[in-house]
Amino acid sequence: MLHHRQVEAGGISIHVVEGGSSNKPAVLFLHGWPQNWAAFESIMIGLSTEAYVVAIDLPGIGDSQNPPRSNDKKTLAGYVSRLIESMGLSAVTFVGHDIGGQIVYAYLHSYPEELQRAVIMNVPVPSVDPWDEVKRNPYIWHFAFHAVRDLPEMLVRGKEARYFAFFYDALSGRPAVLTRLPEKGM
């Protein structure tokens, strides 16, 4: 069974979902884009008999507050570090998917002594080959688009389902199996 709560970390409230026994090794899951903690729900349930499983909504996503500072990966890694400290976690294994993987990478560089293990899945890491080639891929134009503060939200407001469906269709290995949410007002 998974439990939800809010944890204060670095001056913001982070939505935490956890399961298993806190005296077991901790596995902390960081989701990708455009996801939240639920991307790891089934694996957390299965792993909760062997580990203390924790997933969060990254700052600014889901039930976590927007950070007052930048959303760069190093800053987000700092919030995760403070979350780990607030929760009293030790011997943590990080599992990061997509943007979560980039945050794990930033964490490894900023706090190299704090992690037991790290898994980085399905994401190129900025400044690590083949990053320059990846940046030229026309299917990931949204990296730069989302770096512009407030513009993406303003332009897609009310059309979020259609906007995200574009990415699921363009980037998914099997887009037909994805459930579509209706547009607001339709």
C-alpha positions as CSV (number, residue, x, y, z in Angstrom):
1,M,0.0,0.0,0.0
2,L,1.3,3.4,-0.9
3,H,0.9,6.5,1.2
4,H,0.8,10.2,0.2
5,R,2.1,13.2,2.1
6,Q,3.7,16.5,1.7
7,V,7.4,17.1,2.8
8,E,9.0,20.5,3.3
9,A,12.3,20.6,1.4
10,G,14.3,23.7,0.7
11,G,11.3,26.0,1.4
12,I,8.8,24.3,-0.8
13,S,6.3,21.5,-0.3
14,I,7.1,18.3,-2.2
15,H,4.4,15.6,-2.8
16,V,5.8,12.3,-1.7
17,V,4.4,8.8,-2.3
18,E,6.0,6.0,-0.2
19,G,5.5,2.4,0.6
20,G,7.3,-0.5,2.3
21,S,9.2,-0.4,5.5
22,S,11.5,2.6,6.2
23,N,14.1,0.2,7.8
24,K,14.8,-1.3,4.3
25,P,17.0,0.2,1.6
26,A,15.5,3.3,0.0
27,V,14.7,3.5,-3.7
28,L,13.8,7.1,-4.8
29,F,12.1,7.4,-8.2
30,L,12.2,10.7,-10.2
31,H,9.7,10.8,-13.1
32,G,10.1,12.2,-16.6
33,W,8.2,14.6,-18.7
34,P,5.2,14.9,-18.9
35,Q,4.7,12.6,-16.0
36,N,4.3,12.6,-12.2
37,W,5.0,10.1,-9.4
38,A,2.3,7.7,-10.8
39,A,4.7,6.7,-13.7
40,F,6.3,4.4,-11.1
41,E,3.2,3.2,-9.2
42,S,3.2,-0.4,-10.3
43,I,6.9,-1.0,-9.8
44,M,6.7,0.7,-6.4
45,I,3.9,-1.7,-5.3
46,G,5.9,-4.7,-6.5
47,L,9.2,-3.6,-5.0
48,S,7.7,-2.4,-1.6
49,T,8.1,-5.8,0.0
50,E,11.9,-5.6,-0.6
51,A,12.6,-1.9,-0.3
52,Y,11.4,1.4,1.1
53,V,10.0,2.9,-2.1
54,V,9.6,6.7,-2.6
55,A,8.4,8.7,-5.6
56,I,7.8,12.4,-5.8
57,D,6.2,14.9,-8.0
58,L,9.1,17.0,-9.0
59,P,8.9,20.7,-8.0
60,G,6.3,22.5,-10.1
61,I,4.6,19.2,-11.1
62,G,1.4,17.6,-9.7
63,D,1.0,18.3,-6.0
64,S,4.4,19.8,-5.4
65,Q,4.9,23.5,-5.2
66,N,6.7,25.5,-7.9
67,P,10.2,26.4,-6.8
68,P,10.9,30.0,-6.1
69,R,14.1,29.7,-8.1
70,S,15.2,28.2,-11.4
71,N,14.1,24.8,-12.6
72,D,17.5,23.9,-13.9
73,K,18.6,20.3,-13.1
74,K,21.2,21.3,-10.5
75,T,18.7,23.4,-8.6
76,L,16.2,20.5,-8.7
77,A,18.9,18.2,-7.5
78,G,19.3,20.5,-4.5
79,Y,15.6,20.2,-3.6
80,V,15.9,16.4,-3.9
81,S,18.9,16.5,-1.6
82,R,17.0,18.5,1.0
83,L,14.1,16.1,0.7
84,I,16.3,13.1,1.4
85,E,17.7,15.0,4.4
86,S,14.2,15.9,5.6
87,M,13.0,12.3,5.3
88,G,16.1,10.9,6.9
89,L,16.8,8.6,4.0
90,S,20.2,6.8,3.8
91,A,21.8,4.4,1.3
92,V,19.5,5.7,-1.4
93,T,19.3,4.2,-4.8
94,F,18.0,6.8,-7.4
95,V,16.0,5.8,-10.4
96,G,15.5,8.6,-12.8
97,H,13.6,8.4,-16.1
98,D,13.8,11.1,-18.8
99,I,14.1,14.5,-17.0
100,G,14.3,12.6,-13.7
101,G,17.5,10.9,-15.1
102,Q,19.0,14.3,-15.9
103,I,18.3,15.4,-12.3
104,V,20.0,12.2,-11.1
105,Y,23.0,13.0,-13.2
106,A,23.2,16.6,-11.7
107,Y,22.8,15.0,-8.3
108,L,25.7,12.7,-8.9
109,H,27.9,15.7,-9.7
110,S,26.7,17.9,-6.9
111,Y,26.4,15.3,-4.1
112,P,28.6,12.4,-5.1
113,E,28.9,10.9,-1.6
114,E,25.2,10.8,-0.9
115,L,24.0,8.0,-3.2
116,Q,24.3,4.3,-2.9
117,R,23.4,3.6,-6.6
118,A,21.9,5.4,-9.5
119,V,19.9,4.4,-12.6
120,I,19.4,6.9,-15.5
121,M,16.9,5.7,-18.0
122,N,15.8,6.9,-21.5
123,V,17.4,10.3,-21.6
124,P,20.3,12.0,-23.1
125,V,22.4,14.0,-20.6
126,P,23.2,17.6,-21.5
127,S,26.9,18.1,-22.5
128,V,27.5,14.3,-22.7
129,D,27.8,12.7,-26.2
130,P,25.7,12.5,-28.2
131,W,24.0,15.6,-26.8
132,D,24.8,17.9,-29.8
133,E,23.3,15.4,-32.1
134,V,20.2,15.0,-29.9
135,K,19.7,18.8,-29.8
136,R,19.3,18.7,-33.6
137,N,16.5,16.2,-33.4
138,P,13.3,18.0,-34.6
139,Y,11.2,15.8,-32.3
140,I,12.7,17.4,-29.1
141,W,12.1,21.1,-30.0
142,H,10.1,21.3,-26.8
143,F,13.3,21.3,-24.6
144,A,14.0,24.9,-25.6
145,F,10.3,25.9,-25.7
146,H,9.8,24.8,-22.1
147,A,12.8,26.7,-21.0
148,V,11.0,30.0,-21.7
149,R,9.2,31.0,-18.5
150,D,5.4,31.0,-18.6
151,L,5.2,30.9,-22.4
152,P,4.3,27.2,-22.9
153,E,1.6,27.4,-20.2
154,M,0.1,30.5,-21.8
155,L,0.0,29.0,-25.3
156,V,-1.4,25.6,-24.5
157,R,-3.8,26.5,-21.7
158,G,-7.1,24.7,-22.4
159,K,-5.4,22.5,-25.0
160,E,-3.2,20.4,-22.7
161,A,-4.6,17.0,-23.7
162,R,-4.1,17.7,-27.4
163,Y,-0.6,19.1,-26.7
164,F,0.6,16.1,-24.7
165,A,-1.1,13.7,-27.2
166,F,1.2,15.1,-29.9
167,F,4.3,14.0,-27.9
168,Y,2.8,10.6,-27.0
169,D,2.0,10.0,-30.7
170,A,5.4,11.2,-32.0
171,L,7.7,9.7,-29.4
172,S,5.9,6.6,-28.1
173,G,6.8,3.1,-29.3
174,R,3.1,2.1,-29.2
175,P,0.9,5.3,-29.2
176,A,-2.3,3.3,-29.8
177,V,-2.2,1.8,-26.3
178,L,-2.2,5.2,-24.5
179,T,-5.5,6.4,-23.1
180,R,-6.5,9.9,-24.2
181,L,-7.9,12.4,-21.8
182,P,-10.7,14.7,-23.2
183,E,-9.9,18.4,-23.8
184,K,-11.4,20.8,-21.2
185,G,-14.7,22.2,-22.3
186,M,-15.3,19.5,-24.9
